[in-house]
């Protein structure tokens, strides 16, 4: 029996934060009503079309990211979660550094964080010319080639696909 050594990174962009809290500490901004509704829609889609559970979830420390995770608890409830300060409003290179630091004993990891950094990261590491479509309360899957290490993830090395529809 041959075991696959593909590594999979699931990315979920947190629901939209409440704009009426703009100007206050960004870490304390809650989800907007629309953000909550979008996350609940994502939850229903994940229940209807489940994805494999990741071994670990990494998330930003911001309130609206944690509220997104709390709303998705029903589908990811038993997965270990680590809050990483480095993921807060992280640009693409900081997300890349976080992924490269993962232990290769892990084969599937999820990151829940903020836009635009997650989208920039997905664009950088994805094969192909098209910019990925990633909006609040949306997700995509990045797969590394068989045998590829987290440590060697770099520009154009990951295959990407959305959770529920095709990417051009």
N, C-alpha and C positions, 0 to 999 in steps of 0.2 A: 504494500500500500504506500503510495507516494502522498506525502502531506504538502499542501500548498503553503508557500511562505509569502504570499501576497500580504502587504500591509494596506489597511484601509483607514482613511481619515474622513470622518463625517463632520461636516461643517453646518452649524445652524446659526443664522443671523438672528439675534434677539429681536423680539417685537419692538415696535416703535416707542420711544420714550415720550412722555408727556411734555409737549412744548411749553406749557404754561409754567413749567419749572425751570425754563432756560435762565441762565445766569446764576443759578444756585449751584452748589457743589454737584458736579456731574455724577458723582458716585451715588448720590441720593435721589436721582430722578426716577420716578416710578414709570411703569408702562402707561401709555395712553389708553383710552377706551378702544380706539381702533387697534392698538397694539395687542391688547387682551383678546379682542375678537379674532385677529389674525393668528395669534398663537393657538387659540382654541380650534380654529380651522385646521392648522397644522396638526394638532393633536388628533383630530378626527381622521385626517388623511393618513397619519402614522398608524392609527388603529385599524383602518381599512386596508392599508398596504404597508404592513410592518417591515422594518429594516432589521437586520441582525443587531442584537444588543452589542454596543461597544464594551470593551473591557474596562475602559476608563473614560470619564468625562472631565475635561479641563474647562474652566470658565473664568470669565472676568469677574472682578469683585463688585461691579456696579449693580445697583438695586434692580434695574429693569432686566438685566441678564439673569439675576437670581429669580425674579418673578417669572421669567420665561421658563427657566428650568423647573420651578415649582409647578407651573401649569402643565408641563410635560411629564411630571412625576409618574403618572399612570403608565406610561410606556417605558420609562427609563429608571423607575424607582429603586431597583436593586443594584444599580451600577455605582461604583465608587466615584466620588466627585472630589476634585482638587481645585480650589480657587487659587488662581495665579495672578498676583498683582501685575506681572509683566504683560498680561493679556488685556489690561484695562486700556481702552481706546488705542490699542496697539496698531502700529503701522505694519506693513507686510513683513519687513525684515525681522521685527521682534517676534511675530508669530512663527516665522521660519526658524528662528533660533530656538524657540520653545519646542517645536516639533523635532528639530534635530537633536535636542537633548533627551528625547524619549528613549527608554530602554528598549532594545530590540526583542525583549521577551514579550512585548506587547505587539499584537497584530491588528487590533482595531481600537481606535481612539476617536472621541468626539470632542470638538471645540465648540463652545457656545460663547459668542462674543458680539462685538459691535461692528457695524459698517462705518466707514468704508474699508477699514483695514482687512477684514476677512475677504472682501471681494478683490482687493489688490493682491492679497496673498494667493488666492485661487488663480487669478490671472497670471501671476508670476510663475507658479509651479506647474500650471497646466500645459499639456501639449495642445497645439493648435493655435490658430490666429485669433479666434473669436474671444471677446471678453465675456466671461461667464455672467449669466443672469442670476443675481442674488439680491433679493429684496428683504425687508424686515420679515421675520417669522417665516423664513424660507431656508431650504437646505440643499446641500450638494454632497456628492461622494467623490473623494479623490483616492485613486488606487495607485500604489507604486508597483512597478514591475516585479515579477516573481524573483524573490531573493534580494531585492533592494532593501537597504537599511534606512531607517529614519534619519540616520546621521548624514547620509549622502543626498537627501532630498535637495533639489536645486531647480533652477529655471527649466521649465519644459519637461520635467521628469515624471509628472503624474498624469494619469488618465482621469478625466472628470466626467461626471454625469449627474443629473439632478436626482432628487429623491423620486419624483413622480412624473416627469415628462422629459422629452428628448431635448438635448442641447444641440444647436447647429454646429 
